[in-house]
Amino acid sequence: MSTFMANKSNIERKWYVIDAAGKTLGKTAVVAADLLRGKLKPTYTPHADCGDNVIIINAGKAVLTGKKLDQKYYRTHSGWVGGLKETKYRVMMQEKPELAMRVAVRGMMPRNTVTKDSLKRLHIYAGDMHEHQAQKPEVWEVK
């Protein structure tokens, strides 16, 4: 018996919807990262992009526990002297909750080219409506 190796010709992708309302940001990001990488499939291959498409709705209603809303920062640097920009998560969750969720999911994935391709299949919406009904996504429950 030979070991199964996934490649582009034998990968079957499904669509999943994750509702983040009332769930913690990190736990939702973990589930989304696992689905994007395909780690929950028996045909998982680490070096191949064998994950599924993920839609996260209600990203604006995700919860950060403790004092993270005031103590946690999103930091970017332009590369120039004095180019550091900091944004508190309280402001970020009000203005750009999709970006907060995307940063969390990106942080749960490895730093390689497979991740770059996987993140293209992540769709995040602040509200409860999405435009992917034609793909007939299945609901994935975050525990």
TORTOR-912845 format. One line per 5 residues: number of its first residue (from 0); their letters; for each residue x, y, z of N, C-alpha, C, O. Coordinates in Angstrom, 3 decimals. Atoms other than C-alpha are relative to their C-alpha. Layout:
NUM) a) X,Y,Z,X,Y,Z,X,Y,Z,X,Y,Z; ...;
//
This chain:
0) mstfm) 0.838,-1.173,0.000,0.000,0.000,0.000,0.887,1.242,0.000,1.855,1.320,0.757; -0.811,-1.210,0.087,1.370,3.403,-0.922,-0.649,1.147,0.782,-1.845,1.123,1.070; 0.480,-1.163,-0.741,1.044,6.696,0.930,-0.691,0.958,-0.958,-0.197,1.214,-2.056; 0.749,-0.939,0.835,-1.528,9.113,-0.448,0.675,1.369,0.038,1.006,1.875,1.110; -0.544,-1.348,0.118,-0.109,12.421,-1.695,-0.977,0.847,-0.798,-1.262,0.548,-1.957;
5) anksn) 0.955,-0.878,0.680,-2.543,15.180,-2.567,0.719,0.890,-1.005,1.833,1.354,-0.758; -0.471,-0.971,0.984,-2.002,17.272,-5.687,-1.216,0.675,-0.632,-2.350,0.347,-0.283; 1.107,-0.786,0.539,-4.111,19.652,-7.766,-1.061,-0.847,-0.690,-2.227,-0.454,-0.724; 0.968,0.803,0.750,-5.774,16.876,-9.746,-0.942,-0.812,0.893,-2.032,-1.171,0.447; 0.859,0.843,-0.832,-7.195,14.922,-6.787,-0.489,0.684,1.282,-0.864,0.004,2.238;
10) ierkw) 0.497,-0.736,-1.168,-8.181,17.666,-4.310,-1.452,0.392,-0.229,-1.795,0.964,-1.263; 1.407,-0.402,0.053,-11.887,18.149,-3.624,-0.225,1.064,1.069,-0.007,0.823,2.256; 0.199,-1.111,-0.933,-12.744,21.488,-2.052,-1.475,0.193,0.292,-2.309,0.164,-0.612; 1.359,-0.308,-0.430,-15.892,22.185,-0.058,-0.038,1.445,0.481,1.002,2.085,0.635; 0.208,-1.335,-0.537,-17.333,25.467,1.194,-0.620,-0.127,1.385,-1.571,-0.884,1.581;
15) yvida) 0.505,0.007,-1.359,-17.915,26.080,4.900,-0.280,1.422,0.471,0.435,2.359,0.116; 0.348,-1.273,-0.622,-19.592,28.920,6.795,0.222,-0.124,1.495,-0.249,-1.067,2.131; -0.231,-0.057,-1.441,-18.413,29.820,10.287,-0.647,1.285,0.506,-0.369,2.370,-0.003; 0.638,-1.165,-0.603,-20.558,32.142,12.396,0.793,0.395,1.237,0.887,-0.377,2.191; -0.867,-0.449,-1.090,-18.320,34.204,14.709,-0.746,0.773,1.072,-0.120,1.252,2.018;
20) agktl) 0.766,-0.794,-0.967,-21.134,35.911,16.637,0.043,-0.649,1.380,-0.374,-1.793,1.554; -0.068,0.497,-1.365,-20.514,35.507,20.355,1.145,-0.953,0.271,1.327,-1.368,1.415; -1.147,0.901,-0.153,-17.453,33.292,19.783,1.269,0.843,0.158,1.317,1.987,-0.292; -1.246,-0.735,-0.141,-13.923,34.305,20.718,0.732,0.054,-1.335,0.647,-0.863,-2.151; -0.709,-0.234,1.259,-11.766,35.683,17.927,1.022,-1.096,-0.273,1.124,-1.589,-1.397;
25) gktav) -1.057,0.989,0.177,-8.931,33.217,18.507,-0.511,-1.393,-0.314,0.055,-2.084,-1.162; 0.519,1.350,0.249,-11.029,30.049,18.618,-0.626,-0.105,-1.381,-0.544,-1.148,-2.029; 0.536,-0.015,1.355,-12.813,31.034,15.435,1.130,-0.051,-1.016,1.020,-0.729,-2.038; -1.146,-0.019,0.905,-9.449,31.719,13.790,0.677,-1.366,-0.085,1.145,-1.757,-1.154; -0.606,1.339,0.000,-8.110,28.292,14.812,-0.784,-0.947,-0.906,-0.201,-1.677,-1.707;
30) vaadl) 0.838,0.881,0.821,-11.052,26.483,13.219,0.127,0.367,-1.476,0.221,-0.511,-2.333; -0.124,-0.441,1.391,-10.800,28.592,10.059,1.354,-0.398,-0.580,1.425,-0.827,-1.732; -1.336,0.367,0.476,-7.045,27.960,9.773,0.100,-1.500,-0.272,0.704,-1.916,-1.260; -0.022,1.449,0.211,-7.513,24.210,10.160,-0.766,-0.395,-1.261,-0.323,-1.269,-2.006; 0.777,0.293,1.212,-10.192,24.155,7.447,0.738,0.474,-1.253,0.728,-0.214,-2.274;
35) lrgkl) -0.731,-0.523,1.158,-8.089,26.314,5.107,1.187,-0.877,-0.370,1.490,-1.046,-1.551; -1.151,0.866,0.267,-5.087,24.022,5.457,-0.405,-1.420,-0.353,0.371,-2.147,-0.973; 0.437,1.355,0.277,-7.147,20.836,5.214,0.418,-0.987,1.061,0.437,-2.190,0.803; -0.502,0.885,-1.051,-5.890,19.437,8.517,-1.061,-0.927,0.565,-0.731,-1.904,1.237; 1.067,0.851,-0.524,-9.289,17.950,9.346,-0.400,-1.088,-0.992,-1.324,-1.857,-0.725;
40) kptyt) 0.292,1.023,1.015,-9.302,15.767,6.210,0.940,-1.197,0.171,2.085,-1.031,0.591; -0.907,1.163,-0.060,-7.928,12.227,6.124,1.047,0.022,-1.120,2.038,-0.706,-1.052; -0.935,-0.082,1.124,-6.154,13.150,2.863,0.956,1.174,0.144,1.517,1.630,-0.852; -0.865,-1.162,-0.235,-4.132,15.990,4.466,1.429,-0.298,-0.418,1.997,-1.329,-0.057; -1.394,0.080,0.417,-0.741,16.527,2.868,0.652,1.339,0.352,0.213,2.375,-0.148;
45) phadc) -0.545,-1.270,-0.499,1.482,19.146,4.560,0.541,0.931,-1.078,0.421,2.149,-0.948; -0.632,-0.859,1.005,3.242,20.398,1.427,-0.946,0.385,-1.137,-0.541,1.089,-2.063; 0.956,-0.306,1.071,0.086,20.635,-0.723,-1.144,0.849,0.556,-1.499,0.744,1.730; 1.129,-0.847,-0.379,-2.747,23.159,-0.639,-1.272,-0.820,-0.196,-1.876,-0.784,-1.268; 1.136,0.912,0.117,-5.562,20.689,0.078,-1.178,0.415,0.867,-2.044,-0.407,1.169;
50) gdnvi) 1.050,-0.476,-0.885,-7.834,22.843,2.232,-1.269,0.390,-0.723,-1.367,0.272,-1.944; 1.316,-0.360,0.511,-11.389,24.058,1.765,-0.161,1.518,-0.019,0.699,2.258,0.459; 0.359,-1.412,0.000,-13.024,27.429,1.184,-0.763,0.303,1.280,-1.623,-0.474,1.693; 0.603,-0.357,-1.278,-14.076,29.219,4.370,-0.612,1.397,-0.095,0.018,2.335,-0.584; 0.696,-1.277,-0.081,-16.626,32.012,4.834,-0.251,0.263,1.482,-0.858,-0.564,2.161;
55) iinag) 0.243,-0.379,-1.383,-16.661,33.788,8.201,-0.981,1.166,-0.010,-0.709,2.213,-0.598; 0.987,-1.071,-0.091,-19.768,35.833,8.937,-0.064,0.517,1.436,0.389,-0.151,2.365; 0.117,-0.660,-1.304,-20.508,38.192,11.848,1.357,0.203,0.668,1.485,0.019,1.879; -1.320,-0.254,-0.574,-16.819,39.026,12.311,-0.032,1.194,0.947,0.776,1.271,1.872; 0.124,-1.152,-0.879,-17.892,42.296,13.919,-0.558,-0.339,1.367,-0.438,0.456,2.299;
60) kavlt) 0.581,0.413,-1.273,-19.646,40.363,16.695,0.883,-1.003,0.745,0.462,-1.584,1.745; -0.929,0.889,-0.688,-16.603,38.270,17.633,0.438,0.657,1.306,0.422,1.882,1.433; -0.295,-0.468,-1.346,-15.482,38.571,21.247,1.488,-0.141,0.282,2.103,-1.145,-0.077; -1.345,0.106,-0.555,-12.076,39.331,22.725,-0.141,-0.017,1.511,-0.789,0.861,2.080; 0.179,0.171,-1.438,-11.797,38.154,26.336,0.998,0.844,0.774,2.001,1.305,0.228;
65) gkkld) -0.900,-0.736,-0.885,-10.185,39.925,29.257,0.102,1.464,-0.395,-0.888,2.086,-0.780; -0.234,-1.413,0.319,-8.647,43.344,28.642,0.632,0.179,-1.383,1.242,1.212,-1.659; -0.659,-0.047,1.304,-7.501,42.571,25.092,-0.465,1.162,-0.870,0.312,1.683,-1.670; 0.489,-1.113,0.815,-9.703,45.256,23.552,0.803,1.274,0.246,0.971,2.075,-0.674; -0.746,-1.209,-0.317,-7.658,47.945,25.322,1.508,-0.217,0.062,2.267,0.736,-0.114;
70) qkyyr) -1.430,0.234,-0.165,-4.266,46.265,25.795,0.671,-0.600,-1.227,1.896,-0.548,-1.336; -0.582,0.639,1.180,-3.776,44.461,22.466,0.039,1.004,-1.147,-0.915,1.752,-1.360; -0.185,-0.936,1.104,-2.441,46.412,19.480,0.263,-0.754,-1.302,0.854,-1.834,-1.306; -0.381,0.453,1.341,-2.243,45.792,15.752,1.062,0.976,-0.476,0.808,2.177,-0.567; -1.124,-0.869,0.352,1.120,47.134,14.622,0.452,-0.245,-1.435,0.578,-1.387,-1.876;
75) thsgw) -0.588,0.065,1.335,2.401,47.914,11.138,1.155,0.989,-0.054,1.157,1.999,0.650; -1.147,-0.889,0.140,5.678,49.491,10.106,0.274,0.205,-1.477,0.297,-0.747,-2.257; -0.207,-0.337,1.400,6.367,51.291,6.854,1.423,-0.300,-0.460,1.677,-0.367,-1.663; -1.397,0.213,0.359,10.116,50.599,6.966,0.818,1.267,0.118,2.046,1.222,0.063; -0.677,-1.279,-0.181,10.955,54.255,7.423,0.156,0.285,1.492,-0.540,-0.297,2.323;
80) vgglk) -0.218,-0.386,-1.383,12.249,55.826,10.623,-1.277,0.666,0.526,-1.803,1.587,-0.099; 1.220,-0.549,-0.572,9.271,56.581,12.845,-1.256,-0.470,-0.701,-2.310,0.147,-0.547; 1.127,0.460,0.800,6.972,54.573,10.577,-0.890,-1.025,0.682,-1.656,-1.720,0.015; 0.834,0.952,-0.729,5.339,52.490,13.310,-1.397,0.568,0.193,-1.560,1.700,0.647; 1.392,-0.396,-0.225,1.544,52.659,13.381,-0.642,-1.056,0.892,-0.530,-2.254,0.630;
85) etkyr) 0.652,0.902,-0.937,-0.419,51.152,16.260,-1.488,0.305,0.041,-1.901,1.465,0.034; 1.444,-0.144,-0.104,-4.148,50.539,16.449,-0.486,-0.957,1.082,-0.167,-2.146,1.062; 0.568,0.867,-1.027,-5.983,49.247,19.509,-1.074,-0.882,-0.621,-1.734,-0.499,-1.588; 1.008,0.925,0.527,-8.224,46.267,18.927,-1.422,0.504,0.217,-2.325,0.100,-0.515; 1.332,-0.580,-0.176,-11.206,48.217,20.299,-0.383,0.821,-1.233,-1.508,0.730,-1.723;
90) vmmqe) 0.238,-0.805,1.200,-10.881,50.645,17.372,-0.086,-0.899,-1.236,-0.924,-0.694,-2.114; -0.048,0.891,1.156,-10.051,47.872,14.934,-1.281,-0.832,-0.130,-1.772,-1.050,-1.238; 1.227,0.797,0.051,-13.093,45.784,15.876,-1.215,0.851,-0.367,-2.200,0.326,-0.886; 1.092,-0.877,0.396,-15.343,48.813,15.374,0.095,0.396,-1.461,-0.921,0.447,-2.155; -0.171,-0.523,1.352,-13.851,50.017,12.076,0.245,-1.092,-1.044,-0.352,-1.059,-2.120;
95) kpela) -0.366,1.033,0.966,-12.367,46.926,10.374,0.028,-1.381,0.657,1.105,-1.951,0.830; -0.021,1.320,-0.651,-13.474,43.677,12.048,0.480,-1.111,-0.946,0.989,-2.134,-0.487; -0.485,1.005,0.955,-12.668,41.757,8.837,1.518,-0.117,0.063,2.065,-1.217,-0.009; -1.458,0.004,-0.075,-9.007,42.784,9.111,0.468,-0.671,1.291,1.453,-1.410,1.280; -0.372,0.636,-1.268,-8.853,41.724,12.767,-0.096,-1.518,-0.112,0.782,-2.233,0.373;
100) mrvav) 0.161,1.441,0.168,-10.168,38.271,11.853,1.051,-0.557,-0.964,1.599,-1.633,-0.725; -1.001,0.458,0.972,-7.833,37.976,8.835,1.387,-0.082,0.643,2.126,-1.033,0.391; -1.292,0.006,-0.689,-4.797,38.864,10.984,0.081,-1.180,0.957,1.128,-1.817,1.070; 0.022,1.126,-0.938,-5.835,36.261,13.568,0.160,-1.326,-0.738,0.916,-2.189,-0.291; -0.109,1.251,0.769,-6.259,33.507,10.948,1.400,-0.129,-0.581,1.975,-1.218,-0.568;
105) rgmmp) -1.340,0.022,0.584,-2.963,34.451,9.275,1.043,-0.386,1.045,2.013,-1.078,0.735; -0.934,0.334,-1.067,-1.189,34.181,12.628,-0.033,-1.458,0.405,0.914,-1.946,1.022; 0.133,1.413,-0.350,-2.429,30.598,13.048,0.575,-0.919,-1.079,0.593,-2.138,-0.910; -0.467,0.821,1.110,-0.916,29.440,9.749,1.514,0.132,-0.155,2.092,1.130,0.276; -1.453,-0.073,0.156,2.698,28.651,8.830,0.406,1.064,-1.014,-0.411,1.512,-1.818;
110) rntvt) -0.517,-1.025,0.917,4.849,31.128,6.941,0.612,-0.681,-1.224,1.815,-0.942,-1.257; -0.494,0.620,1.229,5.136,29.544,3.497,-0.932,0.337,-1.164,-1.915,1.057,-0.986; 0.782,-0.336,1.185,3.725,29.705,-0.021,-1.356,-0.692,-0.016,-2.283,-0.202,-0.660; 1.295,0.675,-0.072,0.937,27.215,0.726,-1.006,0.888,0.737,-2.181,0.940,0.373; 0.866,-0.905,-0.749,-0.470,29.699,3.243,-0.480,1.144,-0.864,-1.638,1.549,-0.768;
115) kdslk) 0.375,-1.108,0.881,-0.456,32.477,0.656,-1.147,-0.417,-0.917,-2.075,0.360,-1.142; 1.078,0.499,0.856,-2.623,30.365,-1.637,-1.255,-0.322,0.809,-2.372,-0.134,0.327; 1.143,0.365,-0.832,-4.837,29.194,1.230,-0.808,1.225,0.418,-2.037,1.165,0.466; 0.691,-1.203,-0.460,-5.669,32.719,2.408,-0.851,0.640,-1.095,-1.722,1.457,-0.799; 0.842,-0.503,1.082,-7.122,33.503,-1.015,-1.394,-0.623,0.050,-2.335,-0.097,-0.544;
120) rlhiy) 1.292,0.686,-0.113,-9.937,31.077,-0.143,-0.735,0.358,1.281,-1.724,-0.286,1.628; 0.644,-0.471,-1.215,-10.841,32.931,3.060,-0.832,1.240,-0.317,-0.317,2.224,-0.848; 0.917,-1.113,0.256,-13.871,35.228,2.816,-0.606,0.415,1.336,-1.229,-0.398,2.019; 0.439,-0.478,-1.305,-14.732,37.394,5.832,-0.985,1.146,-0.193,-0.759,2.046,-1.002; 1.028,-1.036,0.063,-17.843,39.530,6.331,-0.338,0.450,1.411,-0.459,-0.373,2.319;
125) agdmh) 0.319,-0.549,-1.319,-18.653,41.850,9.248,-1.436,-0.313,0.397,-1.718,-0.507,1.580; 1.406,0.282,-0.281,-22.406,41.201,8.960,-0.333,-1.460,-0.191,0.550,-2.309,-0.312; 0.428,1.393,0.120,-24.483,38.063,8.623,-0.343,-0.400,-1.432,-0.796,-1.522,-1.658; 0.275,0.323,1.406,-24.900,38.219,4.824,1.311,-0.246,-0.750,2.313,0.431,-0.516; -1.146,0.242,0.874,-22.469,36.753,2.297,-0.519,-0.281,-1.405,-1.699,-0.576,-1.598;
130) ehqaq) 0.405,0.119,1.398,-22.508,36.447,-1.469,0.418,-1.328,-0.633,0.682,-1.390,-1.833; -0.452,1.301,0.504,-21.580,32.773,-1.808,-1.066,-1.080,0.155,-0.734,-2.245,0.372; 1.075,0.984,-0.131,-24.993,31.078,-1.631,0.018,-1.005,-1.152,-0.421,-2.142,-0.983; -0.018,0.885,1.160,-24.459,29.590,-5.101,0.924,-1.202,0.217,0.740,-2.243,-0.415; -0.929,1.099,-0.261,-21.616,27.422,-3.738,-0.570,-1.002,1.008,0.052,-2.033,1.266;
135) kpevw) 0.663,0.871,-0.974,-24.022,25.838,-1.183,0.946,-0.365,1.150,1.279,-1.536,1.334; -0.915,0.297,-1.101,-21.730,26.180,1.841,-0.690,-0.719,1.153,-1.871,-0.506,1.427; 0.474,0.699,-1.182,-22.124,23.905,4.844,0.359,0.806,1.239,1.390,1.478,1.273; -0.254,-0.719,-1.243,-22.362,25.362,8.341,0.972,-0.819,0.855,0.761,-2.013,1.070; -0.967,0.636,-0.882,-19.360,24.553,10.562,-0.142,0.652,1.359,-0.032,1.872,1.479;
140) evk) 0.246,-0.503,-1.346,-19.989,24.914,14.283,1.308,0.084,0.771,2.051,-0.894,0.851; -1.167,-0.185,-0.859,-17.230,26.357,16.484,-0.411,-0.394,1.408,-1.405,0.107,1.934; 0.350,0.474,-1.343,-17.231,24.595,19.842,0.682,0.809,1.064,0.498,0.546,2.253;
//
